[in-house]
Amino acid sequence: MVVWKARAKRGRVLGLAVSLAVAALLAAFVPAVDWTHAIAGVDRGLLQTAESGRRTASTQTVALAPRVHRPTTGLGALPAGMVLGYFYDPGGTPSAVSMIKRYLPVLTGVIPFWYTIESNGSLSGSTDPAVLKLAEQHKLWTFALVENMAGQPVFGPLLNSPVARKRAIENMLTLVESNGYNGVNLDWEGIASTERHQFSTFVQQLAETFHRHGYYVTLSIPAETQNQPQNSWTGAYNYRALGRSADLLMIMAYDQHYAGGQPGPIASASWVKQVLDYTISVVKPSKVVLGIPGYGYDWSGNGPAAALTYSQAKSLASQYGKSGKSNHFVYMQNGQLHSVWFENTASLLANTNLVSGYELRGIALWRLGIEDPKIWDFLQ
């Protein structure tokens, strides 16, 4: 069992919220050779209902109390045993706050999935001040996730333009300062391997700016088991260089078997151990956060697998008389064999138990609300 230490208590006062033009948060998903296993991209099936509200939303401006700036004091200010949760809710509804409240006994931080970066460095998205206020009240760490699922068509022009890079850094700094975040989280997936140096340089420049202002830079990056600069999916992420600049690396140790590939575990413990063995060989363990999945896939012969929440997977298992504690089952539907793999408490604990042994900074769940709820009984 993993015993997580108490969260650090840092006071912050929320500030004026950035006025951002609301855009589709997960728009323009462009498949490429390896895009079938983009982590946030495959989650679209789980988010479609929620996304519909985002597409029709209007521009929003929210004013809060002036922020009192308290600079961070570096990596040492971050608590050990962090339990972070990626959070997605596009509508700013009361249910968003209600959901976060359920996790307060165990969470040390939340990473809202609200903002999109464009190729010219501009930002779009919508901030829910109620969620940030709740986080402030309970001294949760907050990192604003900035993404774009279009991949190379966005990141190629962005990373190769000094003007766009400067604009991106300024906009993200304004976003963090104005909303009282502790820092930013870049979930930039699908960067071409040829942009490896450009991405590392950008993160270095971003970190230098943020650190001067007392903010953290964190990255959500694909998992790999060895250095592969030419790999079309992971080649852009130089772990060693990124680990020198960023404060935390959230290693997305999932999609070992992805939606467009063959059926298999989402994150077997043996594979995750290989990922961590490589990671800590080039990055300080104190900078590493293990990303764990709460979802599953249903593979059949009809194209890419369908993403499933834990509850959906269990409901499907019950429907076809597949009981037991296993996180894998098969069933027949309309003459087609289906293979389902998902994450449950047993498989998640097999991975979280690795965190203490490797002396990592903590874990980050993708994403709150889709996981086996029993896992939280063990993360006290």
N, C-alpha and C positions, 0 to 999 in steps of 0.2 A: 504494500500500500504506500502511496506517495503522500507524505504529510507536507502541506504547503504552509510556509511561514506567513505571518500576518502581513497585510498590505502596509506599505509606507503611507504616512499621512502627510500630505502636502496641501496647504491651503492655496486656493486660487479663487479669484472673483471673475466671473464671466464678463466679457466685454461686448462692444457693439458687434452684432453679427454681420458678416459680409453679405452684401446684396448680390446674389448670383442669379443670372438668367437660368431658369430651370430647363434642362434638356433631358432627353432619354438617357438614363444612367448606363444602360448596357446596349447602346445603339451601335450600329455598323460593325457587327461581328463578322469578320472576313476570314473564312477558313484558308489554311495553307497546309503544307505538308504535315506538320505536327500540331496544328491548331485543334485537332479533335480532342486533345486532352488539356485544353486551357481550363484551369481550375474554375475560375469564375464563369467562363463561357458555358461549361456543361451544366452549371447550376441554373441556367436560364429556365429550364423546364420547371424548376421548383419555385421560380420567382414570377412566372408569367402573369398570374393574377394580380400580384402586387404592382408589377411594372405598368399595368394599364392605367393606374391612377397617376403615375409619374408623367406619362406622355401628354396628358391633358392639363397638367398643373399650370398655374400662372406664375409670373415672376413674383418673388416674395422678399420683403425686407422686414427684418425683425430687430428691434432695439432692446438691449439689455443694459444692466448697470455697467458703468465704466470698469474696465479691467485693471486690476492692480498687478503690474508685471513683477514677477519674482523669478529671476533667472535660475535655471537648474544648475546643479553642481556636478554634472558629468555622470558617468556610468555608476559611480558609487551611490548616487541618490536613488537608483532603481532598486526596488526590493528583490530579495531572492525569492524563488518559487512563485514567480508571477503567473497568474491565471488570466489570460486575455481572451476576449471573445470578439470575433468579427460580428458586426451587427448590420442588418439590412432591413429598412422599412422606408419605403419611398413616400408615404403619404403623410407623415407627421401626425399620426392618429394617436388617441389615448392608449390604444393597445400596445404601442411601442414602449411607452413608459411602464406599462403593466408587465410586459415581458421582461424588461431589464430588471424590474424589482424582484422577480423570481430568482435571479442569479446573484443578488447582492451578497448573500452569505459567503460566496466563494470567489467572486470576481475581484481581481485587483485592477482591471482595466478593460476598456471597451474600444473597439476600432470601427467607427461608423463607416459604412460603405455608401458614401453619398456624393462623391465628387468625380468629375471627369476632366482630364487634361486634353487639350487639342494640340494639333501639330504646330500652331503658332505660339503656344505657351499660355493661351487663355484657359480659364476654368469655368465649368458650369456645374450646377448641382443645387441642392436644397438642404439647408441646415435645420434640424429640428431642435429648437432651444430647450424644449422640455426634457429631452434625453440628456443634453449636456448639463442642464441644471441638476438633474438627478445624480449624474456622475459627480458633479462638483460637491453636492451635499454629502455624498458618501466617500469622498476622497478617492475616487477612481481615476486612474491614469487614462488619458484620452489621446488617441492618435488619429488624425484625419486621413482616411484612406483616399488616395487619388489614383485613378485608373483610366484606362481606355482599352476596350476589348478589340479594337481594330488592329492592334499590333503594329507591324512594320510600316504601313501607310501613314501612321501617326508618328511613331517614334523615330523613324529614319529622318524625316524632315526636322523634327524637334531637336534631336541630338546633334544634328549637323549644322544648326543655325545658331550663331552666337546671340543674335537678337531674341530668338525664341527661347533659348535656354535662360537668358537673363530675365525675360518676362515671366517664364514659368517659376523661377525661384522667387521673384518678387511677389507674384500672385499667391504662391503657397505660403510665403511668410505672412502676408496680409491675412490670409485665411486663418492661419493658426493664431496670430496675435488677436484678431478681431473676435474670435469665438472662444478664446480661453483654452485651446488645446495645449497639451504638453509637447506636441510635435506632429510630424507628418508620417504617413506610411505609404510608400510607393509600391503599388501592386501593378507593375509594368510587365505584362506578359507578352510574348510574341516578338520580342526585340530580335532582330537578325544577329547572327553570330559575328557578322562583319562590323557591328556597332559596339563590340565588346569594350574597346578602349574608350569610345565616346561616352558610353554609359558610366563607366567607372569614373571618368573625369567629371561628368555632370554630378554624380553623387558626392564626389569630393568637394566641388564648388558649393553644392547645396548644403553640405554639412558645415563647411567653413562659415557660411552666412548664418545658418541656424544657430550654430554654437556661439557665435558672437552675440546673438540676441537671447541666448539661454534656452533654446529649444532643441528637441531631439529629432534625429532622422532615423527612421526605421524602414526596413525593406521586407516585402514578402517576395521570396524568390523560389523558383522551381528547385526541387530536390535533385541531387546527382550523387553518384557513388564514386566518381573520380573526375579529375580535371579534363574536360572535353571542349576545348576552345572552338572546334569546328562543328559541334553538335547543333543541329538546326533549332532545337528547343531550349537547351541550357547553355549554349556556347557564349551567349552575351553576358553571362553572370560570372565574373571573376571573383570567386569567394574571397580570396586573399586580399585583393585590392578593396573590395566593398567592405570587408570586415575592418579594414584600417580606418575607413571614413565614417561609416554608419555606426550608430549606437547599438542597434539591435538588428539581427537578421532573423526574420521569421522564415524558417525553412519549411516550405510546403511539402511535407513528407506524406504526400498522398497522390492518388492516380498512378500507383505502381502498375495497375492495369486500368487503362482509360477507356472512355466511351467508344472510341473508334477502333479499339484493338480487340484482343482476345479476352474472354472472361478470366477473372482471377481476383485475388485479394486487392482491396483498395490500398491497404498499407500493412503488409505482413510485418511482424516484429523483426524477422530476420533481415528483410530489406531495409527497414527503418534503421536498424543497427548499422548496416553498411553505409547508409546516408550519413549517420552521425559520426562514424569512424572517419570518413573522409572530411566531413565538415570541421571537426575539432582539430584535424591535422593542419588546417590552414587558418582557422578563426578561433579566437579566444572563446572557450566554452561560456564565459560570463556574458558574451554578446549574442549567444545563440538561444533562440526560442523555437521549440519544436512545434510545428504546425500539425494539428491532428484533425482528421475528417469526421464529420458526423453523418455522412450520407452513404448511399449505396448506388449500385447500377443493376439494371435488368437487361441482360444481353439476349438477343435472339438473332435469327438470320436476316432480320429486316432492317439493316442499316445500323447506325450507332446506337449504343445502349441508352435506355431512358434513365435519367437520374431519379433517385428515390430518397425521401426522408426515411429516418429510422421507423417512424410510425407507419409509413406507407409500405415499407418492406415487411414489417411484422403483419400488417393487415393482409398483404398478398400471401404470405406464408400460411396464415390461418385459413384464407380462402381455399387454398389448395391442400389443406391438411398437413402442412409441414411444420410440425411443432418441434420443440427442443431448444437447446441453447446455442446451436451452431449459427454462425453468421453467413452461412451459404446453403442454398437449396436450389433445386431444379423443378420445373413443372412444364406440363404440356398445355398449349392453348392453340386451338384451331390447327392442330397437327404440327405446330411449331414448338421445338424445344427451347425453353428459356432457362438461363442460368443467372441466378441472383447472388450477388455478394454485397454485403453491407457491413457497417461498423456497429458493434454493440459494446456493452460495458466490458466484456471479457477481452475483446480485441483492442479496445481503447486503453485498458489498463496495462495490457502487455507492452504498449508503447510508452505510456506515461511513466511506467516503472523504470524506463531507461533514463529518464531525466535526472534523477538523483545520482545515479551511477556516473553519468557524464558531467555532473555539476553544471548543468545548463541553467540559463536564467529563468526558464519556465516553459509554459505551453500556450498555444493560441488555437482556439477551436474555430474551424470553418464549418458552419457558422451557427450562432445561437438560434435555437428553435427547431433545429432539424435532427438533433442528436438523441441518443438513448438517454433519457433523463436520469436513469439510475447511476450514470457515471459520476454525478455530482455528490452522491453519497460517500464517495471515496476521496473526493478532492476537498478536504476540510482544512 
